[in-house]
Amino acid sequence: MSKHGFFSPIAEYDGFDYASGRSFWRRRSLPSLLCEWLGEWFRGVRAARIGYSTWLYVQCSGGCMIPMDMLNWDTDWID
């Protein structure tokens, strides 16, 4: 399986390097996102109970995840 097929278009904030002034992001795989969503669904999180797309919207709007097309072109990735 290709790397592009395994990873979703979602990135998660991983940290900031004060020496270089750059933030680092990690690509999230689709299976890891689905497992996290199912875990929150079983715990009864309201957004997860509504559905995967609603949960993902909440994670991207208020959490530490963001769609990859909203990042700068010179973003540093941790894989």
NORRA-V83375 format. One record per backbone hydrogen bond with DSSP energy under -1.0 kcal/mol. NH is the residue of the N-H (numbers start at 1). CO is the residue of the C=O. E is the energy in kcal/mol with one decimal. If there is no record, write none. Layout:
NH:CO:E  NH:CO:E
This chain:
6:2:-1.3  7:3:-1.8  8:28:-2.2  11:66:-2.9  12:26:-2.9  13:64:-2.8  14:24:-3.0  15:24:-1.2  17:22:-3.0  21:17:-2.1  22:17:-1.1  24:15:-3.2  25:76:-2.2  26:12:-2.5  28:10:-2.5  30:6:-1.7  33:29:-2.0  34:30:-2.5  35:31:-2.2  36:32:-2.1  37:33:-2.5  38:34:-2.6  39:35:-2.2  40:36:-2.0  41:37:-2.2  42:38:-2.5  43:39:-1.4  45:40:-2.5  49:45:-2.2  50:46:-1.6  51:47:-1.3  55:51:-2.3  56:52:-2.8  57:53:-2.0  58:54:-2.2  59:55:-2.3  60:56:-2.2  61:57:-2.1  62:58:-2.3  63:59:-1.2  65:59:-1.2  66:11:-2.5  68:9:-2.6  70:67:-1.9  71:68:-1.4  75:72:-1.1  78:25:-2.3
